Amino acid sequence: MTKSISTTSAAEEQSHEVVYKSWDLLIYEIWVLGIVSTWAWGCSTTKYLLPQFRSNVGKNHLDIGSGTGYYLRKGGISPSTKLTLLDLERPALDVGLKRSGRPDARGILADILKPLPVQDKFDSISMYYLLHCIPATVQQKCNIFSHIKDNMTADGVIHGANVLGKGVRKDNRFAAYVRRCVLKAGIFHNLEDNAYDFEHALRQNFEDVQTWVVGSVFMFRAAKPKL
């Protein structure tokens, strides 16, 4: 495994709240990607999210917020694909790198709300179940697309999914319970997240945009960045 690229000082790293520790990341797949995604958010990981991931991975791929590395292991990524992982927190990044099944994967420690600290040009970028966890306004989240495109090739594709907080179907009892818990715990920060703002931001920055709302989940695929 290659050494992660550190872009923050030790003091800054300590100041970041580590939401998911190693054990949490290991049970994430069963609870979040299995039970919660299907029965609370109405969007099966295996039926909707994983197929989208599989069909949009290029030869030089960046995965942002890899978590347990589930998509990297299950997504059918070719051994020849150059793989880079990015996360704000070192424990999460280390788990993602370890469980990606790719000892040659590179890690970048960085804040996705800011321009990336590398000059690489990726032909595919993924961010699944990431945006709803970022403690930022909808506009700040939308601004990610305006700078992430600078690290994409002319025909590059960005794809992902996140749980919305507004403009979606009424939560069932299980979903309402889960939503209350994750908001109270500070895991979700998505009260104002809505499909319109995200799609608008994508169309401002990409030529080819496709979006879907499945249950309470906003899925997107955007290609050909407007550079």
N, C-alpha and C positions, 0 to 999 in steps of 0.2 A: 504494500500500500504506500502510495506516495504521501509525503508530508503535506498537511493542510496548509494553505496560504493564509497567514494571519494578517488581518487588516485592522485589528483593534488592539489597544494596549491591554495589559493585564488588569488594570484598574477598571477599564471599560467593560471587559469581559465579566468581572465580578459584579458590576452594576446591573447587568442584564438578568432578568428573572428567568430561570430555567424552568419552563412550563412542563416539559416532558423529560424525565430522567430515563435511564436505560430501561428499567423494568416497565415503565409506562409505555415506552415505545414498542416493547415486545408484545404487550397485550392490545396495543392499538389496532392491529389488524383484525383481531377477532371482534372486538367491541365496536370500534368506530367504522371500519371499512366493511364489516360484516353486518352486525345487528343494527347499529344506529343508522348507517347510510340507507339501508333497505327499509326498515320499519319506521324510522322517525322521519327521515328526509325524503323517502320515496324514490330513491335513486340507487339501484343496485350497482355495486362496484363492478361485479363481473359482467353484468349485462350492458352497462353504459360507459363507465369510466375506463375500465381496462381496455376494451376494444378501441376506444378513441386514442388512448395512449399508444397502443400497439401500432396503429396505422399512421402515426405522425412522428416517429422517431427517425432522425436523420443520421448522418455519418459523424457529426460532431455535435453531441447533445449535452445540454445543460439542464439539470433537474434542480428546481428550487424548492427547498423545504421537503427533503426526501423522506423524513420520518423514519420508518423502519426499512425503507428501501423496497417496499412491496412492489411498486410498479417496475422498479429496475430489475427485480428478480422474475416477475411474472410477465413482463412486457415483451418478451421475445427479442431483446436487444442483441444485435449481432456482436460477436466478439471483436469484430474489426471497428466497431463504433467507438470513437473517442468520447469518453464519459467524464463529465464534470458535475460535482454536486456543490450546491451553495446553501448555507444556512447561517443564521445569526448567532446560533449557540453551538459551542464546541461539542458538548455531550451529544446533542442531536446529530451534528455533522459526523462525529466519529461512529455513531451507531449506523447511520446511513451508509457510510463508506464500508464498514465491516460487513453489513448484511446485503450490500449490493451484489455480492458475488464477483466483484471485479477488483482484484488486487492492484490493477493499474489505474483505477479511478482517481481523479484529482479532486481535492476539496478546497473550497474557498469559504472563508469566514468573512461575511459581509452583511450589510443592511440593505435589503432589496429596495427600500424606499429611496436609496441614494444611487447614483451612477455606479456601475460595477468597477471595481479596482483593477480590472484586466482589460486588455485590448482585443481579446479573442472575438472571432466572428462565428457564431453558432448557427447551424442550419436548422436546428430545432431546440425549443425551450419548453419545458413543462412546469406547471405549478398547480398541483392538485390539493384541494382542501387547505390552502394556505392563506388566501386573502381574508377569510373570515376570522382568522386568528391574529391578524396584525392590529395592534392598538393604534389605529390612525383613522382619519376621516375618510369618507368615500372618495373625496377629491384627491387626497394624498395617495390612496390606493390606485386610483385611475392614472395618476401621474407616473406610476411604474412603467406603463406601456410607452410613455414618451421618451424614457431614457433606455429601457431595455432593448428597444429596436436598434440602438446604436451598436449593440453587440450581436446583431443578426446579419446573415448574408442577404443578398438582394431577393432571394427566393425562400428565405427562412420562414419557419412556421412556429407559432407559439400556441400552446393549447393547455387547457386546464379546467378546473371546476371549483366552485365554492358555494357554501350555503348562504342563501340570502336571508335578510332580516325583514324586508318590506316587499309588498307586491306579489306574494306567493299564496298558495292555498293555505287554508286554516290548518294549524297544527292539530294532529290527533292527540289523544291524551299522553301517549308515550313521547311524542315529539315535544309537546308543551313542557313536560317534565324535564326532558333532556336539555331543552333550550334554557329553561330557568337555571338549571344546574351549571351549565357551561358559561352562561353570562355572569352568574353570581361568582363563580370561581375565577373569572377573568381569563378564561380560555378562549371564548368567543368575544369579538368586538365588531359586531355586524348589524347592530340595530338599524342603521341607515343604509346598509348595503342593498342595492336594487339593480335589477337587470338593465334598466334604461341607462343609467349612468355608466355602467361597465361597457355596454354595447356602444354607446356614444364615444367613449374614450378609445375603444378598439377601432372604430371606423375613422376616427381622426388620425390614427397612426398606422393603419394598415389598409391595403387595397382590397384584399379578399377577406371578408369576415363572415363567419357562421356562428350563430348562437342558438342555444336551446335552453328551456327551463324544464327540468324533469323533477316533478315534485317540488321541493324547495331548493333545488340545486341549479345554479347557473353554469352551464357548460359552454365552452367557447373554443373556437379554432380560428386563428387569424394568420394570414400569410402575406408576403410581399410588403415589407415595411416601407412606409413613406419616409425615405431618408432625405 
